[in-house]
């Protein structure tokens, strides 16, 4: 799934209890820790390219960051510890595992498969790429419906 969709899903599902910025951040964080860093490295090296990066040219530590931040194991551990001190922020952090749930069926094994339980296993699912119209349009429709619902619900409670 694209990073903008992740941020919107995170905000819409987990950012309505007063910690929307945390939900936005944790919705995007797995991609920011990998492709976001790669973007800045390429930008500062004057190697800016709008095409999808070739996995064979990406530094190994970026791939590790991708695998690590797209795994339920570190997400669950981080949320567990934050939940002990601040349940509201921990709730907004649920945008992180939701990011993983959105990614694993919509990444193919040939291009950044989502390893659900990394580093315990390299298991991944060979999904349908998120840019296919049969995935992309329902994704956009779902986001629109979610935000319309949040808008109507917030008006009804005032």
C-alpha positions in Angstrom: 0.0 0.0 0.0 1.2 3.5 -0.6 2.4 5.6 2.4 -0.3 8.3 2.0 -3.0 5.6 2.3 -1.3 4.2 5.4 -1.3 7.6 7.0 -5.0 8.2 6.2 -6.1 4.7 7.4 -4.0 5.3 10.6 -5.6 8.7 11.3 -9.1 7.5 10.4 -9.1 4.3 12.5 -6.8 5.2 15.4 -6.5 9.0 15.5 -9.9 10.0 16.8 -9.1 9.9 20.5 -7.0 13.0 20.6 -3.7 11.6 19.3 -4.2 11.9 15.6 -0.6 13.0 14.9 0.7 9.8 16.6 -1.7 7.7 14.5 -0.6 9.5 11.3 3.1 8.9 12.3 2.7 5.3 13.2 0.6 4.7 10.1 3.5 5.9 7.9 6.4 4.9 10.2 7.3 1.5 8.7 7.7 3.0 5.2 9.5 6.1 6.5 12.1 4.0 8.3 12.9 2.3 5.0 11.9 4.0 1.8 11.8 7.4 3.5 15.4 7.0 4.5 16.3 5.8 1.0 14.5 8.9 -0.5 16.6 11.3 1.7 19.9 9.4 0.9 19.2 9.6 -2.8 18.1 13.2 -2.6 21.2 14.3 -0.8 23.4 12.3 -3.2 21.6 14.1 -6.1 20.3 10.7 -7.2 16.6 11.6 -7.1 14.5 9.1 -9.1 10.7 8.8 -9.1 10.7 5.2 -10.2 10.4 2.3 -7.8 13.9 1.4 -6.4 15.7 -1.7 -7.7 15.9 -4.0 -4.7 19.4 -5.1 -5.7 20.7 -1.6 -5.5 19.2 -0.8 -2.1 21.6 -1.0 0.9 21.1 -4.1 3.0 20.4 -2.0 6.2 17.4 -0.4 4.4 16.0 -3.8 3.6 16.5 -4.8 7.3 14.6 -1.7 8.4 11.8 -2.6 6.0 11.6 -6.2 7.3 11.9 -5.1 10.9 9.3 -2.3 10.8 6.9 -4.5 8.7 6.8 -7.2 11.4 4.2 -7.8 14.1 7.0 -8.8 16.6 8.6 -5.4 17.1 5.2 -3.6 16.7 3.7 -5.8 19.5 6.6 -5.3 21.8 6.6 -1.5 21.4 2.9 -1.2 21.8 2.9 -3.4 24.9 5.5 -1.3 26.6 3.9 2.0 25.7 0.5 0.6 26.8 1.9 0.1 30.3 2.4 3.9 30.6 -0.1 5.6 28.2 -3.0 3.6 26.8 -4.2 6.4 24.6 -0.9 6.7 22.8 -0.7 2.9 22.6 -4.1 3.0 20.9 -2.9 5.4 18.2 0.1 3.1 17.7 -2.2 0.4 16.5 -1.9 2.2 13.1 1.5 0.4 12.9 0.2 -3.2 12.9 -2.7 -2.1 10.7 -0.1 -0.9 8.3 1.4 -4.4 8.3 -2.1 -5.9 7.8 -2.6 -3.7 4.8 0.8 -4.5 3.3 1.0 -8.3 3.5 -1.8 -9.1 1.0 -0.8 -6.2 -1.3 2.9 -6.9 -1.8 4.3 -9.6 -4.1 7.1 -11.9 -3.1 9.2 -10.4 -6.0 9.1 -6.9 -4.6 9.4 -6.3 -0.9 7.3 -9.0 0.6 6.0 -8.3 4.1 7.6 -10.7 6.5 4.9 -10.8 9.2 6.9 -12.4 12.0 10.5 -11.2 11.2 13.1 -12.0 12.6 11.5 -15.3 13.8 10.7 -16.3 10.3 10.9 -15.1 6.7 7.4 -16.2 5.9 5.6 -13.9 3.5 2.6 -13.9 1.2 2.6 -13.5 -2.5 -0.1 -10.9 -2.9 -1.6 -8.6 -5.4 0.3 -5.4 -5.9 -1.4 -2.4 -4.3 -1.3 -0.3 -7.5 -3.6 -2.7 -9.4 -6.9 -1.0 -10.0 -8.9 -3.7 -8.3 -6.9 -2.9 -5.1 -6.3 0.8 -5.5 -9.9 2.0 -6.2 -11.5 0.0 -3.2 -8.7 1.4 -1.0 -9.5 5.0 -1.9 -13.2 4.3 -1.6 -12.6 2.8 1.9 -10.7 5.8 3.0 -13.4 8.2 1.7 -16.1 6.2 3.5 -14.1 6.1 6.7 -13.6 9.8 6.8 -17.2 10.6 5.9 -18.2 8.3 8.8 -15.8 10.1 11.2 -17.1 13.5 10.0 -20.7 12.5 10.4 -20.1 10.9 13.8 -18.2 13.9 15.1 -21.1 16.2 14.0 -23.6 13.9 15.7 -21.7 13.9 19.1 -21.5 17.7 19.3 
